[in-house]
Amino acid sequence: MHLFLTGKVQIGKTTVVDKTIARLGVTPGGFRTYFGEDRRAPHHFLYMSSAARPRSFAPDHAVAEFRLGADGAPTACQLLPRFVELGLHCLEDAQRYPMLLMDECGRLEQRLPAFRQRVLELLDGSTPILGVVREDAMGWLEEIRRHPGVQLIPVTVENRDRLPEEMAAYFMDLLEQTKNRKEKWE
């Protein structure tokens, strides 16, 4: 079973993910999307990098461009061509990692059919996935939320401090089972 966190914006989903991965002591495959320190600036970017590498704020990791209106709300978003290329690159060697990270699956990917298809294919696979899916899911995000191999875990102020330990224990068991199966067939 794959675990996907959901919850309000800025509730701590990525912090839970980071703490869980640190407890596991594994290098996951997959991807991370994130904003830079300029998130509240009138013009800013969404970045993506491999989950196996540190976050990068270099221009070649920018996958979407945002402009804010006078009221501070996003007024325009332009997907950059490298979103699909970088996203698919992050997911292409998924089977060589003990687990995958998908932080975060959001609305922007609705316009990226090849990327969405690859994510859904991986959900049908046996490599354990720790992911984040927007709370206000629509369109393709509902496919993730309703997938029979996905368990949704709401992150709240009350549970966010205990979740990393609980999720790490869950994934540790899964990783051990996978390792034992591989050794049996070698």
Sequence and secondary structure as in RCSB ss.txt:
>XXXX:A:sequence
MHLFLTGKVQIGKTTVVDKTIARLGVTPGGFRTYFGEDRRAPHHFLYMSSAARPRSFAPDHAVAEFRLGADGAPT
ACQLLPRFVELGLHCLEDAQRYPMLLMDECGRLEQRLPAFRQRVLELLDGSTPILGVVREDAMGWLEEIRRHPGV
QLIPVTVENRDRLPEEMAAYFMDLLEQTKNRKEKWE
>XXXX:A:secstr
 EEEEE STTSSHHHHHHHHHHHHT   EEEEEEE TTTTSSEEEEEEEETTS    SGGGEEEEEEE TTSSEE
EEEE THHHHHHHHHHHTGGGSSSEEEEEE GGGGG HHHHHHHHHHHTSSS EEEEE SS  THHHHHHH TTE
EEEE  TTTTTTHHHHHHHHHHHHHHHHHHHHHHH 
